[in-house]
């Protein structure tokens, strides 16, 4: 939060969250002609967005902070892997994957938390 | 194909949209996602009103998670902004694909501002599915109702997650916090239909923590640009080989 202390958190939200995100919607409104979902620029930009989000996901699991950090790293990784495998195994259901992952985390947390 | 819908007024169409939002599968998805988001916001020391405002203004769960975790971890503001904007490029083609469904002969630009702002995965998927069944003159009202229904759901469950995380013992609060990475991991995997998206997911999972571990500057930007471009290159090579 150090960078936010100098500016108002709400100003930061506008400048760092709202505007960089909204600009792409406004561009879509301004240039809304042609450009289908399979065009190469769209494929590339989707790949970039997916990789960033994946990076954030992995960092949240591996370098956890706060309450999640009280659950050991091995338990967090095992829970994520089990959740993913449950998703693959149970009809590609996101719900099943999340449920299994959370159950493994809770069980592992009970057994191994400091 | 869903059955055609008929409405007596714009107001009627708006509430039709709200009802569609509250009874769709995305209601559960958003509830779970934003409970996790609320817990994350609490964990990183943001206020609950800041989270609500970010849900209304940013209205893109990936961008919000990136924003929360980058600012919460003390990243430079420019770094957070670059990561947010790279994650948001996908909104551009979504708006481009949605507008032709909304635009009738008498549509004014200002009527399209709200649907443009509210374009996000949940609203977009449902709009593309349902709008063809709605008469043209009521589509914008219906779409706004749908968006408001989803947005209010997300904001409300953000509050729930925030105050649950504040009151629960660490193990349970940790379980709530785990909802965000776990549900995003699995839903991203489900959305990744093409090889290029699957590779981008794997490269991102590996590069993100690796670059952060070695304290590479702008690690999220490089994760996206390098991981995404590598995945794209592999996709092009494979297409060329076929």
Interface residues (C-beta under 8 A of the other chain):
Chain A: X1 X2 X3 X4 X7 X9 X10 X12 X13 X14 X15 X16 X17 X18 X19 X20 X21 X22 X23 X24 X25 X26 X27 X28 X29 X31 X32 X33 X34 X35 X36 X37 X39 X42 X43 X44 X45 X46 X47 X48 X49 X50 X51 X52 X53 X54 X55 X56 X57 X58 X59 X60 X61 X62 X63 X64 X65 X66 X67 X68 X69 X70 X71 X76 X79 X80 X83 X84 X87 X92 X94 X95 X97 X98 X101 X102 X105 X106 X109 X110 X113
Chain B: X28 X29 X32 X40 X43 X44 X45 X46 X47 X50 X53 X54 X57 X58 X60 X62 X63 X64 X65 X66 X67 X69 X71 X72 X73 X74 X75 X76 X77 X80 X81 X82 X83 X84 X85 X86 X87 X88 X89 X90 X91 X92 X93 X94 X95 X96 X97 X99 X100 X109 X112 X113 X116 X117 X119 X165 X168 X170 X171 X173 X174 X175 X177 X178 X179 X180 X181 X182 X183 X184 X185 X186 X187 X188 X189 X190 X192 X194 X196 X197 X199 X200 X201 X202 X203 X204 X205 X206 X207 X208 X209 X211 X212 X219 X220 X221 X223 X224 X225 X226 X227 X228 X229 X231 X232 X235
